[in-house]
C-alpha cells in the first residue's frame, strides 16, 4: 500500500511542478530505495523499496545552489534467531524495522552548461536524523528512538523533459547517509538511490 502511495505521489509531481515554477528555484519529489550498510545492515539487512523525499534548492548562480532536504527511509528484515529484548532472551521469528527521518541542509555544485541540457551535480547534506529501530517477536515489541547528527554526500544527474532553461526535469541521485552514534545507539548508515521529478531552472 505504501509503495502504491509513493508511486502515485511521484506521478503527481509534473502537475504540481507547473504551478511551482519560480525561476531560480528547484522543487523535487523522489521515490527512495535504500541499501543498509555496517550497523544498519546487521540490524535490518534487506534492500528496501520504501522511501520518499522532498527537496527545495535556491540557486546562487548558474552552477551553485543551497537548500533543504526532507526524507523518509524504511529498512526491514525478517529473520529467525534469539535476541535479548527487555532483558529477556526470546527465540522466534523476528520482524525488524528501521524508520529513518532526515532534515538536512544541502549545498550542490552543477557541471556543464545551463542552456537546458542534462547536468550532473555533486552535493553535501548535513543535519539531523530521527531513527526508530523496532523488533517484533510474537507478542514482544522492543523499540528504540534516537536523534542523530549526520552527513550525506551525494552525486546525481538531472535530465530536462524539454530543452528549455526552466521546466520539469527527471533526476536521479545516489547518496550515502551517515548518522553518527547517539544515545547508546551505534552509528547508522545506508545508501539511498533517489528517482524523481523536479521543477528547475538551469
N, C-alpha and C positions, 0 to 999 in steps of 0.2 A: 504494500500500500504506500509506504514511504517513497519507494523508488518511482512509482507512478506519479506521486505528487511532485517530486523533484523534476521529473521529465516534463510535466505539464508547466511548471514554473519557468523552466528554461525555454520552452517553446513559446511562452507568452512574452519573452523579453523583446522581440522585434517590435511588437505593438507598443510596448512601454517606451522603447528607445526612441521612437519617432516623436513622442511628446517630451522626451527628456533632453533633446539636443540643445546644448548650451555652449557651443563654440569651442573653448579651450578646456573643456572638462571631459571626463570619462566616467561612465557608469556601466558596470557589468554585473552579470549574474552567471554563476558557474555551477555545474554538477561536478562534485569532487569524488575521486576514487582514492583510496588510501592503502598503503602497504606499511604495516608496523615494522619497526626496527628495534634492535637492542632490548631494553627492558620492556617496552611495549609489546614486542614480538613474543617475549617469554610469557606475558600475561594473556595476550589475545593474538594468535598467530595468523588468522585468516585474512586474505586480501578482501578489502571492503569496497562495495559499490555505493555506499550510502554516505552522502555528504552534500553540503550546499554552501555556496559562498556568495557574498556581495562585495562590491568594491567601488570606491569613488577615488578618482585621481584628478588633481588640478595641475595643468601644465604650467611650468615656469620657463617656457621657451619651447622651441620645436623638438628638443631631444631630452627633456627632463621633466619629471612630474613628482609630486608628493601627494599622499592620500591616506585613506583609511580602509582597512580590510576587515570584514567580519566573516567568520567561517564556523561551520559545524562539521565535525568528522566523527564517524562511528566505526569502531573496530570491534570484532567479536570472534569468539571461538567456542566450539562445543567439544568437550573432552571428558574422558572418564579417568579419574585419578583421586588421590587422597589429598585433602587440603585442610589447613588449620583455620577454622572460622570461629571467631569469638572464643578462642582458647579451647576449642573442641575440634578433634580430628574427625573429618567427615569424608567418607568414601562414596562416590557415586557419580552419576552423570552431571557434569557442570556446564553451565552456560555463563560465559564470561563476556563482559562488555566494557568498552572504553568509549565514553562520550566526551569529546574534547571541543570546547567552545573557545574561540580566539577573537580578541580585539587588538588589532595590530596597526601601528603607523607604518606607512610604506614610502619608499623612495625608489624611482625607476629611471633607468637610462635607456634611450631608444637608439637603435642603429639604423643606418640608411637614411634615405631622403623622406621628406614629409609631404610628398605630392600624391597622396592616395595610394601608395604602394604598400606591399606587405612589409612589416617591420619586426625584427627581433628585438627583444628587450631583456635586460637583466635588472634585478631588484633585490632589495633587502627590506624585510619587515621585522618590526620589534614591538613588543607589548606584553599583554597578559593572556594566559591560558587558564580557563577553568576546566578541570579534568575530573570526571566522575568515573570511578572504576567500581564495577559491581560483579559479584559472583552469586549465582543462584544454584543451590544444590538441594533438590527436594523442597522441603518447607523452609530451608535455611536461606537467608539472603544476607550478604555482607557488602556494605558499600563504603567507599572512601571518596571524599570530595576535597580537592585542594586547588589553591590558586598558585600559578607558576609564572615567573618571568621567562620570556623566551625569545628566540630569534628564528627567522625563516628566510634564508636566501632562496632565490628562485630565478629561473630563466624561462622565456616563452617566446611566442610569435603571434602577431595579430595580422589577420588577412582581411582586407576590406571586402564587403559584399558587393560594392560597386566602386568604380575607380574615381573617387572624389576625395577631397581632403577631409570632409566630415560626413558622418552617416553611421551605418552599422558595420561591425566587424566581427568575424569569428575569431576567437583566440583560444589558445591552449598554453598551459604553463606547468612546469614541474617544480615543486617546492619541497625543501627539506625542513620540517618543523622540529625544533629542539626546545623543549620546555625544561628548564633547569630544575633540579631536585628541590622539593619544598615540603615542609610539614611532615617529615618522615617518609614521604613518597620519593622513590628514586626518579632521576630524570626520565622523561618520556620523549620518544622521537618516532617520527613516521615520515614517509614520503607521500606527498599529495600530488595528484595529477588533476588539473583543472581543465574542463572543457566548457566553453560558454560563448555568449554573445555580448557585445558591449556597444554602446554609442561611443564615438571617439572623434577627435579632430587631430589629424597628424600633420 
